[in-house]
Amino acid sequence: MQWRRRNGSVSRGLLGWAYEHGLMNHAIGLRRSAITVLCYHRIGSATSSSTSGYIGNISATPENFERQCEYICSHFTPIGVSDLSESISRPERLPPRPIVVTFDDGYKDNAEMAWPILRKRVIPAIVFLVTDHIGTDRPLLCDYVAYCFQQTKRTFANVAPLGPTYLETSGDRGRATAAWLARTKALPASARWPAAKALRSSLDVTVPDSAFWGLYLSWDDVRRLASEGMEFGGHTRTHPILAKMPIARARAEIAGSHERIRAELGQPPVAFAYPNGSRGDFDVAHERAVRDAGYSVAFSIEAGPMSIAEIRRRPMAIRRIYIGIDDNMPRFAAKLTGAYRLMQSQPFPKVSLY
C-alpha cells in the first residue's frame, strides 16, 4: 500500500512536470487527425451541502470546467456531434485536432453552469437525455440511492448487497453509495429498483415526492437550449444497463428515447450514448438496435481518442474520455493525449459510473 501511494505520488509529479513544460501540448500537436470526445455528467460543487443527487456524477466545478474549456480552445478545434456524423462520409471536412464535448443524463446544471461557459467560447456540445426523467421529479436510480444514504440517521446498517456498513461520516455514506451502485450493476435491470426500495427500508429513510424536483432539465429547457445551438441525443428512456435486460426491452428503451426527442424538438436526434457504456454493458445487437432506431452515431465510455478510420468501421461504438472531479489540469491534459489508455491504473483511478 505504501509503495502504491509513493508510486502514485511520483506519477502525479511527473504529470505535473510534463504539463508545466508543455510536453502534453506537444503530444496533442502530433495527433492532428485524432478525434477526441469528452464525457461529462454534471458541473457543480462536490462539497456543498446544497448539492443534491449523486455526487459521483459531478465531473468538474464551474471554475475547473472553465479552465478545461480554455485548454480545449487553445489546443483543439471544437466541433458538434452533427459535424462528426457528417465527417464519417466526408472525412476531408474534419478540422485539425477535432474535439466533441458531451454530457450524459440531462441534469439542470448542464443549462445553468455548463452552457454559459461553453457558449461564451463558442464550444458546441450535446446532452444525452434519459427521456422519461426530463421535466419530472422522478429520480435516476443513482440519485435515489444517494439520497437514501445521505439522509439516513443510522450510523451503521446491514445493507444488501454490501453487508454490515458504517455510515458515520459523509465520506462513509459517499463510499457506500458508490459501492452499492457498483455492486448492483451485476443484477438484472428489472431487479435494481426493487433493490433500491429495499435499501430505503433498511436505512429507514422517507423519500418525499419533492426531493428531486428541479434536478433535471425540463423540456422547455431543452427547447430553449436547442434554439441556442446545443444538441441533444438519446440515452434510453430510463437508464438501464442494456446488456442486463432482454433485447426486446433494450430496443424499446433505445427507440423510445429517439421518438420522444423527435416529438419534443421536431427533428430526430443524430446520436445516442449507452448507459454506463463500458465494455460488457452493450454489444453488437444493441449497436444494431441503435442504428435501427434512426441514430447515426453512438458513444461508449471506453477511453479514446479514435481515428476517423476507426469511427468509420464502428460508428455505433465511438469511444469517449471520461472526465471526473479529481482531474486536475495535468491529468486532464494527459487524458486528452490518449495517455489514459496506457495509464488507467496509475495515476487515474478506475471510475465507477452510474
N, C-alpha and C positions, 0 to 999 in steps of 0.2 A: 504493500500500500504506500509506504514511504517512497519507494522507488517510482511508483506511478505519479505521485504528487510532484517529485523532483523532475521527472521526465516531462510532465505536463507544463511545469513552470519554465523549463528550458525551451520547449516548443513554442510556448506563448512569447517568450523573449525573442526567439528567432523570427517569429512572425512580425513582432513589433519592429525589429531591426530592418527586416526586408521591406516593410511598409514605409518606414521613415526614409529609407534610402532609394525608394522608387522602383524596387525590383518587381513589385506587383504590377505597377503600371507598364513596365517593360514586357512582362509576361502576357498581359492583356493585349498589348500592341501587336504581339506576334500572332494573335488569334483573330485576324480581321474578319474571317468568314464564319467563325463560330457563332451560333445563335444561343443567347443566354436568356433563360426565362426564370424570373424570381417568383417565389410563392410566399406571400404574406397572408395573415389572417386578420389580426386586429392591430390598431395603433392606439396606444394609451399607456397608462401607468400600471405597472405590475405590483406596485407597493401601496397605492392609495386605497384607503378603506372604503371609498365611494365606488371603486371599480367592481362591477358585478359580472357574473358569468365565470367561465373557466379561465383562470389567469394564464394557464399554459398556452392559450391561443393568442396571447399578446406577443406580436412579433417585434415591436420596437416602440420606444417612446416617441412622441412627436419630434423632440429635439434630435434624436438619433436618426429618425426617418428622414428628417430634413438633410442631415449630413450625408446619408446614403443617397438621397436624390441628387445632391450636389456632385457626389462622386460619379454617379451614373451619367450625368450630363457632361462631365469632364472627360470621361473615358469611353463612352458608348454612344450609340445612336438609338434613342428610344423609338420603338415602333408599336403599333397596335396589333392585336391578335388578328384582325381582319387583314392587315398588311402581311403578317406571317402566313396566313392561309393562302393568300393570293400568290405569295412568292414560291409556293410549292410547285406551281406550274410555270412560274416565271422567275426563277432564282436570280436572274440578272437585275431584278428590281431591288434586291436587298442592299441596303447601305452598309458601309463598313461597321463591324462590331455591333450588330443589332441586338437590342435587349428589349424584353417584354416584361411588364410589371403586372402581376396577377394577385388577386385576393380571393380567398375561399370563404364560403358560408353566407356572407351578406350582413355583417354587423353594421350597426348605425354609425360607429366611429369611422367606417370607411368614407362616409359622406362628411362627417363633422371634422375629422382630424386629417385623414389622408388626402382627400380630394383637393382641398385648398392648396396644400403643398405641391401636389402633382400639377395642378392647373397653373400655378404660378410659374412653373418651369416647363410647361407645355410637354409634360410626360404623359403619353396615353396609358390607360390602364383598363383592366377588365375585372369585374367581380363575378365569381361563380356562385349562383344563388341556390340555396336549399328552398325551393319554391313554396312548399307548404308552410314554412315558418315566416315568410316575408309578410309584414303587415299584421302579425299576430303576437300574442303573448305566449304562444306555445314554445317551450324551450327545446333547444337541441339537447340531446342526452348528456353531453359533456357539461353543459351549463346547469342542468338539473342536478346532476351528481355533485358538481362543485358547490352548488347552493346547499345541498344536504350536509356536506362536510363542513362548510363554512358556518352554518347556523346551529349545528348540534351543540348542546350543552354538556355532552358527555366528554370525558377526558380519556375514556378507554371503552372499547366496544369490540365484540366478536363480530366481525364484518365479513360476510360471504362475498367473494371467494378468498379474501385476504387472511381470514382468521383473526386472532387477537391483535388489535391495532391501537396504538397510543395516539390520542388526539388532543394533547395538552396545549400545544402551541399552533400558531398559524402555519409554521413550517411543517409540523406533523400532519396537519389537515391537508396542506397542499400536496405533500408526498403521497398521502393516502389516496387523494383524488386521482393523481396521475397513475398510481399503481392499480387502482380499481379499473380505470378506463383501459389500461393496457391489458390487464388480465382478462377482462370480459370480451375483448376483441375475438377471442377464440370461440365464443359462443355463437350459435346460430343467430342471425339477425333478429328473428322473432322472439328470442329469449332475453335480449339485452334490456328492454324496457321493463319487463317483469322483474328482472334482477335489480333495476334501479328503484322500483317501487318497494321491493323488499329491503333495500338499503335504507330508504327513507324511514321505514318502520323500525329497523334495527338501531337507527340513530335518534329515533324519537323526535322527528322534525315534522312540522307542518309547513306545507308549501302553499302560500296564498296565491290566488289567481293573478294578482298584480305583480308578482315577484319579477317577471321578465319583460314587463311592458316597456317598450322603447329600446330594448337591447338590439333589435334587428331593424333593418331598413323597412320602410313601408313601400307599397307600390307607387305612391305619389313621389317618394324619394327617388325610386328607381327611374321613373319617367323624367323627373327633373334632371337627374344626373345624366341620363341618356341624351337629353336635349343639349347638355353642356359638353358632350363628347365622350363620356365614359361608356365603355362597352359592358355588356352583360352576357353571361353564359350559364349553362346548366350545371348543377351539382347534385342531381337527383331531387326527388320530392321531399324525402325525409332523412337523408344522410345515412343509409345503411351501408355496411361493407358488402359490396355486391357479391363477392365470392362466397359469402355466408348465407345466401338465400337462393331459392330456385331461380333458374334463368328466366322463367316467365315473369316472375315478380321483379327481377332486376330490369328486364326490358320495360316493364310498366313504370318503374321509377325513372329510368332514363328518358323514355318518350314523354312521360308526364311533365317533366321539367321543361322540355323543349316546347311542348304545347302551351304551357302556362305563360312562359316568357313571350312567345309569339303573340298570344292573346292580349297580354298586358301592354306590349310595346308596339304591336302592329307590324313586326317583322321578325323573321326567325333568327334565333341565335346561331352564331357560327361555331362556338367552341363549348367544350364540356370538360369538367375535371372530375376524376374519380374520387369519391370519398375515401379518406385515409390515403389511398393512392400508392401504397408501397407494393413491392413485388409480392404477389400472392393475394392481393386484395381485388385483383381483376385479371382476366385472361382474354384470349383471342375471341371468345364468344361474346364477352362484354364489349370488346372493341367493335365487333360486328354489329352489336345492338346499338351502339352509339352512332355508327355510320348510318344504319337503317333508320334511326330516329330523325336524321337530317342534319347532324352536325358534320362540319368539315374537318375539324381537328379536335384532339382530346389530349389531356395532360395528366401525367402521373406525378409522384413526388420522389421518383428516383433521381439522383443527382445528375445535373447537367454540367456544362453546356453540351450542345449537339451540333453536328454539321447539317447543312441543308440536305445532303445526300442521305444521312441517317433519318431525317424527318420525312423525306420523300418515301423511304422504304417503310416507315411505320408512323404515319401521321396521327394515328389514334393512340399513341403512347409517347408523346413528347415529354422529355424529362424537364423537371424544374428544380431550382435550387431553393431549398427551404431556408427562410430567414427567421431567426429566433431572437428572443430578448437578450440573450447573452452574447450576441455577435457585436463585438466592438469593431472599430473601423479596420484594423489589421485583419481580423478574422473575416469580416465582410468582404474585403478586397480579395483575400485568399480564396474564398468560396467562388468568387466571380472569375478567377483564373482557371477554375476546374480542379483546384487542389483538394477540394472537399472529397472527391472520389478517392484520392490517394491517402488522405489523412483523416478519414472518418472516425477513427478510434481516438486519435490524439492530434490536436487539442480539441477537436469537435466532438462533443458527446452525442451519442445516438439520440434522436429526437423521438418523443412519444406523442404523435399527433392524434387528435380525435378523428 
